[in-house]
Amino acid sequence: MGLLKDEDKKAIRGIFEKMKDPVKIVHFTQELNCDYCSETKQLLLELADLSDKIDVELHNVQTDKEKVAEYKIDDVPALVPATVIRNEKDYGIRYYGIPAGYEFASVLENIVDVSNHHIDLESSVLQKIQAIDKPVDLWVFVTTSCPYCPKAVRTAHKFAMANDNIHGVMIEANEYPELSMKYSVQAVPKVVINKSHSFEGALPESQFVDEILKAL
């Protein structure tokens, strides 16, 4: 039985009609000791069935060590399931955990933006982001039931698309309890910058980039 309903598939096909270039979804999984690995893989494969411009590349984290290293998936402990959205380049977009619930919309939007090489940021924000010349890891802790979280995730992913020095990472807090405890995640969204500076809430893009500059 599929995860997507027929009416959902129809709506998603309409969204994917906006795509110009092919998109590859690189997904890392494992067979054992992973609560949502099979569901995440199924969800991504169902999305690929809705457009001939989407391809899913599957890797097992226990055997495909070269790919794990290539995409730096082991930057986050307890690393599966992990998903990367890319076309001819890796934009630094990462999902750790199943991108379901409210986060599902961010996946669809990212796929279209990556396909169209589109970065929807205000010019003043884009200028600040593109001027960053140091590595930045943006960890956005979310839950799938949080309606405010996708905004924070999308902002982090837009920043990653705009600057190769930036990685935008969604982390489903309930799937990574040890990581959530380590960074004192008591409310979501919570953004952790370079494992040291953090803030809560879905800030406007201009305030979000100011927090990054504070961290640097």
ABEGO torsion letter per residue (X at the ends): XBABBAAAAAAAAAAAAABABBBBBBBBBBABGBAAAAAAAAAAAAAAAABAABBBBBBBAAABAAAAAAAGAAABBGAOBBBBBBBABBAGBBBBEBBBEAAAAAAAAAAAAAAAGBBBBBAAAAAAAAABABBBBBBBBBBAABAAAAAAAAAAAAAAAABAABBBBBBBAAABAAAAAAAGBABOBBBBBGGABBBBEBBBAAAAAAAAAAAX
